[in-house]
Amino acid sequence: MQRRHKTFFAAAAVSLALSVTVMTPPAVALEDAILAIVNDELVTLRDLREYVKATYAAMVAEGKSQEEIDQVMLDLEINGLKKLVEDKLLLSKANDMGLAVKDRIVDQKIESLIERYPSEQAFNDALVKNGATMTDVENKIRDQLKIAFVIENQIKSKIYVNPAEVTDFYQQNIDKFMQKERINVESIFIPFDEDKEAAAKDAEVARIMIENGMEFSMVAEKYSKASSLGMVERGQLLPELEKVVFHLKEGEVSDVFEVDTGFYLFKVTQKFTANLAPLEDVENVITQQIYNTKFRERYLAWMEELKQDAYIEIKQ
């Protein structure tokens, strides 16, 4: 079979898929417009719309934040056709392998999604509100499971990170594993609100209570309007705050410190000097980073092979 592979992807068509909603007769004809040919399969604007819709429905079902959904939708506006073509190649590979997803597995996945919502009705309402259907979700889950299996079988299962690679990475990137000086800080914050004088009095009372032996945490519970700072590193705080807290000794409580919006009291409970993180403490992080790099490289190379072995024509 003749092989043809164009690299231009019609971003304008993707914008149409995301924006055109009125189903007048001309729009129906537009939906049948051919955007690409993948092997012996035509990819139409309708297919792209359904792909975008199913992706959106799956993210709603998963309880993704609107910010996450918007980011994916923006990416699809630019790369939607490219991703659709790649998914079709992966699903074609799954079909060649004879993969089939049992209804029971899809049902279990949907049940796990419903558990993220207050009730099944809330789950259904979220789909309806966003113009999605249970069929959209089921189809997307089925495709996702097939694709996940193919990627696991063809790529992930063949990746191995040798312990020597981890050690080499650690030694070659030693600066990345230097831990800055850090402290664990309990804090009390009393905002000005509309009465700076009253806030100042409360801050002074809190300081005296601590000085007289009351536990810092108990005073914080009574007066503080913000959570404690917790563990902080050099460079994470405003310079004026850092100057105060990093000069305290373990167990020492600061004087009342004024900032633009209120008053602070600090207590340092632990201090840690700057040091190099031991290899055993960062081994898992390094292993995952090497694994991710290998996966990215192998996936891109393998996907390029799939494209080269396929007939792909993108209509301009």
C-alpha positions, 0 to 999 in steps of 0.5 A: 500500500502506498504510504503518505504522511503529511505533517500539517494539521488543520487547526482551523477545523479544530476551532470549528469542532469546538465552536460550531453548534447550530445544526442547520442543513449547511452545518450538517454538510459541514460536519461531513467534511473530511479532515483526514484519511487514516489507512482506510478510514475517513475522519470527518469534522463530526468525528473530531467534534465527537472526540472533543465532546467525549474527552470533555465528558470524561474529564467532567466524569472524573471530577476535573477542575474547570481550570484543568478542563480549560487547559485540555480544551485549549490544547485540543483547539490547537492539536485536536486533529493530531491527537485524534489521528494518533488515538485512531492509530493506537486503537487500530493497533489494539484491534490488531491485537484483538483487544476487547474491553468487557462491559463489567470493567467499564461499569467498574470504572464508572462506579469509581467515578460516581464515588467521587460525587456526593451521589449518582444523581450529582454525577448525572447532573454534572454530565447533563449540565455539560452537554454530555451523556453516559454513552459519551463517557462509556465510549471514552473509557473503553477507548482509554482502556484499550489505548492504556493496554497498548501503551503498557504492552508496547512501551511501558513493559519494556522500560527498565531503569538500572540502579547504575543509571540512578547513581550516575544521574545523582552524581552528575546532577549533585547541585539539584539535590542540595537542600537549603537551610530550612526551619519548621515554624509555628505562627500566629497571625492577627490581621488589622481588619478595620481596627489596627489598634485592637489587633495590636492589643490582641497581639501583645496579649498573645505574646504575654500569654506565651511568655507566661507559659501557655502553649504556643499552639493554644494561643494560636488557636485562640488568636490566629486567623491563618494557618502556621507557616510550617516548614520553610526554606531560605528564600521562600519568605519575604526578606523581612520575615526571613530575617526574623524567623531564621535568626530564632533558636529552636523553641524561641518565640519572636517579638510581635512583628508587623507586616502590611496586613497585620501582626505576626508571632513566630516560634521555631520548633526545628532547624535544619542546616543546608546539606546534600540529600542522601541518594537513598532519600531521592532514589525514587524521585530520580528513578521516576524522572529517568523512567518518564524521560525514557517513556517520552522518548520511546513513545514519540519514536514508536508513534512515529513508526506507527505513522510511517507504517500507516497511510495518513492524509491530512486535508488542508 
